[in-house]
Amino acid sequence: MEKNGIPAALLTAMTSMAKVAGANRILASGLIPHAVGDPSRTLDEEIAWRKGQVTKALNAVATPLDEAQIFPDW
């Protein structure tokens, strides 16, 4: 997508692998078995956490880049 001018963000627990794979906007997220979820949270906590992850991804997509960047778990 990035090659066609469409910015994209990858949420992953394996940031180093994402960089090797060529992702440009890499977001540190969750644990390996639950990269975009956490079964130990209550439903309300889970919804709030997921909304935060989407907000983080949107901020990353809006950030202009010259090279690949790993965005920490803010």
Secondary structure by P-SEA (a helix, b strand, c coil): cccccbbbbbbcccaaaaaaacccbbbbccccccccccccccaaaaaaaaaaaaaaaaaaaacccccbbbbccc
